[in-house]
Amino acid sequence: MLHYFDVAIIGGGVVGSAIARELSRYDISIAVLEENPDVVCEASGRNSAVVHGGFAYDRGSLKARLCVEGNQMMDELSSELGFRFIRCGKVLVGNTEDDLRQLERTMAQGFDNGATGLELIDGKCLHSLVPAVNGAFAMLSRNSGILDPFLFTINLAENAAMNGAKFFLSHKVQSLERDKDRYILHAGGEDFSVKWVVNAAGKGAKTISDMLGITGYKVIGSKGNYLVLDKRLGPLLPMPVYPVPSNTYMGIHVTPTVDGNVTVGPDAVNTDDFEYYGVPAANMEYLRESASSLWPHIDRKDVIRTFSGILSKWVDAKGVIQDFRIEIRDDIAPNAVNLIGIESPGLTAAVPIARYVISLMLQRTDLKKKRDFNPVHSSAKRFAAMSDDEKARAIASDSMYGRLVCSCEQVTEAEIINAIHNPLGVHTITGIKYRTRAMMGNCQAGFCQMKIESLIEQELGIRAEDVRYLRESSWVLTGKMREC
């Protein structure tokens, strides 16, 4: 089947979804082609979930400029899109004279980048902010924060869909060619004819760039491993704690989450395998030992899960990491916006990146704004966050609110069913997990995963063999044991 659209966005992660949402302000047809069954399968859902201040990036760089813009608009985005964001601040902790000099340089760079709320604080102030930290002084970034990376990405995508964008999940782009004044893309067994292409493919961006004829970029993978700690430790960590940064790496840090857990990581391991997300035992121990020098509350018994993420970094011939590249090469690929090296701070900068992309398009075409664009994503309050009176009213209105599916996170059957019928049509196990927090508690799905699998079957009328965990190749069940 051949689909006609004005724009095809390749990649539905946080940047692709932000571009879709910002483009849906205009009267154009938008297709988002995402190779996975959901929009948070890769780096967008596998990161530290920190809203950065903008001080860690080279003066005059796009990373610095767009990071500062993203930081400044995050309160408004949180209000519009209904994801949790806490402007809790963060500290970069030092102990030596060399540490102090480096923090002074970092702060000066931050001021030049337009970052605000930066100051050097002594040990007394540091320990009043984070009593359990080990350190003699720190640089405080008051405007840094933490967010829910899953719902940030999902709600960007769902808001884009509400405003007319079409998401084609499990549609990996396999070929792309120029046909007169349009592009023809083959993805997911279907063909798409479009006027514009936006390459927001993340880890696959180099492949798409090569398809466009924009060759020569060297991209490496940097894998970061993490530990997730029990919620009981959350009250001991009111803000992220970082070591003094090097020139290229922010170091292993300890970060609270908006839901009360603590994450430890990431390390940084170069890799050419962009598919393997396992966390080796040696890396787990290295994370624990390294971070304990900053925050001595990391015990093996409190680790409830591990995860990892892989960033695609654009490097030069000497291996030096480069800035974001957001370009239109009119001589090679007209009407194609090419994004290369969109790594950290891509989560913070996602919406400014989207607006930058559109600014390049507007230099070459006229786009008419819609009058009926709705920037608001309405999200129901989680049962776990309701007062007793609110819970009673919810149960009275829908008895399924009275049936707990996930006891650890207090997620009800009503919330699971609502998530199954999400606007993007996602029905993987992790798709429900990211939308509800079911399976994120201490038992890590030990008691609720199969209940959720059964509800997916019932609600969608599909076979057990058709339910997937995360990707098309990740079966939950392959058949009944007595029939095998």
N, C-alpha and C positions, 0 to 999 in steps of 0.2 A: 504494500500500500504506500502511496506517495502522499506525504503531508506537506502543506504549504504554510510557512510562517515568515514573519518579517525577520525574526532573530532566533538563532539557536545558541543557547548557552551550554557549553560542554563542561559538565561538572556541577553537581548540586550540593557541594559542601557549603560551609558558611559563606565563602566569598561568592560562589555561584548563586546561592540562594539570596544573598544580599543584592547582587546585580539584578536578579529576577524581580525582587521586590521593588527596587528603585526604578527599574525600567517599566514596571507595571503602573507607574504613575502616568505613563504616556499611552496614547492611543495607537498601540502596535500589538501585533500578535507575537507571543513569546513561547518557545519550546525550551525546556530544560532537559538535557540528555544526561542521565546519571547511570553509571555502570552498575551500581549496587542497588539492592532492594529498598534502601533508605538513604537519607541525606547526611547521616552522621556515622558512617561506617569507617571513615578514615581519620585524618588528622583533626578534623573539626570536632570530633568527640573524644579525641585521645591527646589531651594536653593538660597543662597546669590549671586551666580555667582562671587565669589572672588577667585583669585589665591593666595593661602596662601604662606607665606614666610618660614614656617618651624620652627618657634620659639615656637609654642604653645604646642608641643608634647614632651613626655618624652624622655630624653637622651637615645640614643641607640635603640629607637623603630623603627619598620618598618614605622610607620606613619611619623616620622620625616625624615628618610632617603629618602623615596619615594616622600614625599612632596617637599623636597629641589630639588631632581632630576627633578620633574615635573615642578617646578617653573623655573628652569634653561633652560628647553627645550621648554617653551611655545611660545617664539618668532618664533622658527623654525616651530613648529606645526601650529601656526597661518598662517604662510606664505605658508606651504604646503597644508593645508586643507581649507584655505579660510574663516575662522571665525574671528570675531573681537576680539582682545585682546589689552588692554591698560595697560601698566606698569606704573600706576599712583601713586603707593605707597599707604600706609595707615598709620593712626595714632591711637595709643592707649592713650587715654587722661586721665590725673590724676589731682588731686587737693591737696591731703594730703601727709603727710610724709609716711604713710602706703602705699599709692598709689605708691610713688616714689620707696620704697623698693621692692614692687612687680614688678614694671617695670624693675628694675635692675636685679632681679632674672630671669624674662622672657627673657631679653636681653642676659644674661649670658648663659641661656639654649639654646637660638637661636644660639649663636656662637659655642657652643659645638656640635650642630646639623649640623653645616656647613652653616647656613643661613648667608647671606651677606646683606650689606646695612642697618644695624641696628644702630640707635644712639638715645641718649636722647637729646631732644630739649627743650628750654625754651619757655615761653609763647609768646615772641615776634616772634620767628621763627614759632611756631605753628600757630599763627594768620596771619602770612604772607602766610602760606600754605593754611589754611582753615579759612578765616576771620570770618565766622559766628559761629565758634565752641565755646563752653563754656569749659574752661580748663586753668590751670596754667602752665602745661608742658605736654610732651607726649613722648612716644617712637615712632620714625618714622621707618617704614619698607619701604625703598625706592624700593625694588624689588617686593613688592606685587602688585597685579593688579586686573583687572576685565575683564570678557570675556562674550561672548554670549553662555550660556550653552546649548541652543537648537541646534544651528548650530555646536557647538563643537561635541556633541553626534551624531547628524544626519550625519555630514560630515565624522566622523570616520566610521560610519556604511556604508555610501554610498561608501567611498573609499575601504572599505573591500569588498563590493559587486562588485565594478569595478575590483577588483583583484581576483575574483572567489568565495568568500564566499557566501553561500546561506542563506538568511534570511527567516525563517518561522514564520511569525507574527500570532498572535491569536493562538499560539500553546503552551498551558500550559502543562507542564510535569505532567502526572497523575500517572505514574509508571515507575520504573527503576529497572532492575535486571541484574545480571551478568550471562552470558552464555559462559562458557569456557573462551576464551581470548577476548571476546567482551561484550559490554553492549547493552541491548535492552531497548529503551525508547519508551513509548507510549505518544504521545502529539498531540493535535488537531485532533484526530481521525485517526492518522497515526502512523506507527512504524518506528523507526530508529535504525539501527545496526551500532555501532561505536567502534573504538579501544580505543578512549580516551573520557573522560567526563571532562568538566570544569564547576564547580558550581560557576557561577557569578550571582546568582539569587537575590541578594540584600535582599529585605524584605522576600523573600521566601527561602533564603539560608539555614536556619536551617531545613526546610522541606526536601530539597534536600539532605542535609548532613545526615539526618536520613535515607532517602531512600538508601543512599550509605552504611549505617551501621556505620557511624561515628557519634555517639550519645553523649549526655551529655552536649551539649552547651546550655547555657541560654542566650536568646536574648530578649531584651526589645525594645519597640518602643518609640522614642522620637519625639514628634510632634512639629514643629516650625511654628508659624503663622507669616504672613507678611502683610504689607500695601504697596501698590504701589502708588506713588505720581505723580502728573502732571509734565510734562516736563518743565514747566516754572521754577521749582525749581532746575533743573539740574545745571545751571551755578553757583549756590550758594554752590555746593558741589563737589570740584575737586577730592576728593579721599574718600575712606571709613573712617568713624570715629567710633572707638570702645571705650567702657569703659575699665578700667583696668580689666584684666581677673581674674577669680577665678582659682582654680586648675583644674576644670572640665568643665568650661563653659566660652565661650568668651563674653557672654553678648549680650544684645540687641544693635544692631549697625545700623548706617545709611549709605547706600551704593549707589553711583551713578551706573547707568547701562551704557553699551556701547552705548545704543540708546537714552540716555538723561533723562530717568526717574530716580526716587530715590525710593529705597526700604527701609522699616523700619522693623527690626526684625532680627532674630527670637526670640521668647520666647522659652521655652523648657518645654513641658508638657508630662509626661510619659503616654503612652497609650498602650492598648493591641488590639486596633482596627486599623489595618493597611490599611483600606479601606476608612475611613471617612476623607475628606479633608476640611470640612466646617470650617469657622472661626467665632467663637462666638463674639457677640458685646462686651462682657466684655474684651476679649483678644485684640480686636481692640483698645479699650480705654486705656488699660494697655500699649500697644505698644506705642501709641501716647504720653502718659504722661511720660513713662520711657525715651524714646529717646529724648524728648524735653529738658531734663536736659543737654543733650550733644549738641543738635543742635535745636535751638528754632524757627524752621520754619515749624513745622508740624501742619497743620490746617485741621480740618475735611473736609472742602470744597475742599481740594486738593487731597483727597484720591479717586482715580479712580477705584481701584480694590483691592481685598484681595486674598491671596492664602496661601497654607500651604504645607509643606513637612514632610515626616516621615522617620527618620533615624533608621536603625536597629543596635542596639548597643549590642555587646557581653559583658556580665558582669560576674564577678565571684560570688561565693556564698554570698558575702557581698554586692553585687550590685556595685562593683567598675568596671568602664569601662575599657576594655582590649584593647590591641593593635590589629592591623590587624592580622588575622591568615590566612596564605596562605600555604597549606600543601599538601603533598601526603602521605597517610597512606598505604604503600605497603602491610602491614599485613592484612588490612581490605578491602581496595578498591584500588587495583593496577590500575595504569593508570587513576586515577581520581584526578584532582586538586581541592581542596576544599577551597573556600574563605569564611571566616566568619568575621563578624564585619567590613565590608568595609563601613564605614561612612565617615564623614569629616575627613581628606582632600581628599576623594576619587576622587572628580572632578579634583583637581590639580594633583593628583598622578596617574590618570588613565593609562597613557601610561607606566610609570615605573612599575606599578602593572602588566600590561600586559607582560612586558619584564621579570619581576621576575617569572611569571607563566611559561613562555617559558623556562627560565633557569632551572626550576625544571624538565620540560619535557625533555630537552636536556641531563640531567643527566641519563635518562633512555631509550632514543631512539634517533636515528639519524634522523635529519631533513635536507633536502637539500634545500638551498636557490634558489629562482627563479631568473632568469636573467632579466625577464621582469616586475618585480614588479614596479608599478607606485605609488609613494607616494603622488601625487598631486591630489587634488579635485578641479576641475575648477568650480567656482561659478560666475554667471553673476552679474554684478554690479547692485545694486538696483536702480530703477528709481528715487527714492527720493534722492539718493546720486549723481545723474548725474548732470553735468553742463547743461546749457540751450542748448548749441550746441550738447552735447551728447544726450539729450532728443529728439531734433529735428531729429538727425540721427536715433535714435531708432524707432521713429514713422514712419519715411520714409521707414525703412526696414520692419516694421511690424505695421500695423495700430492699432493693439490691444494695443500697448503701449500708444495710444492716448485715451484710455478709462479707466478712474479711477474707480476702484471698491471700494477701501477704501480711502476715502478723507482724513481722519485724518493722516494716515501714507503714503499717496501718493503711494498706491500700484495699479498697473495696471492689466488689464485683461490678458495681455501677461504673467505677472509674476505668476498670479494665475494658468493659464493653464499649464505653465512649471512646477509648483509645483505639480499639480495634476498628472503629468506624471513622478514623481520622481522615481529614480532607485529602491527603496524599495517597490514600489507599494502601498504606504500609501495613503488613500483617505478619511481620517476623516477630520472633520472641523478643529480640533486643529492641525492636521498634516499639513494643508495648512497654518494655523496661524503661527506655529513655523518656517516654511520655508520662509515666506514672511513678517511677522509682520502685515499682515492684521488683523483687529479686536483688535489690541493692543493700539489703540488711545483713546482719551478721551470718545468717545461714546461707547467704549467697545462692538463693533459689532452691535450696535443698527441699523445702516444703511446698513451694508455690509454683514452680515452673510448669509442672505437668497439669496443674489446675488451669493455668493460663493457656497452655497448648490445647487443652480440651475446650476451653471457651472460644478459642480461635476457630477450631473445627465447627463448633455448634453455630457460631454467629455467621460464619461465611459459607457454611455448607460444603466444606472441603474435606478431603481425606487426611488422615493423620500423616500419610506419606508426603503430602503436599505442604506441610508446615515447615518453614525454615527457621534456623536459629538467627543467623546474621546475614549470610550470603546465599546465593542460589545453590551453592555446592555444600551448604551446611545443613544436612537433614537432621531433624530431631528424632524421628522414628523412620525406620525403613520397612516396617511390617510387623505382624504379630508373631511372637516367638513360636507359638504352636503351629504356625503355618509355614515356618521357615525350614 
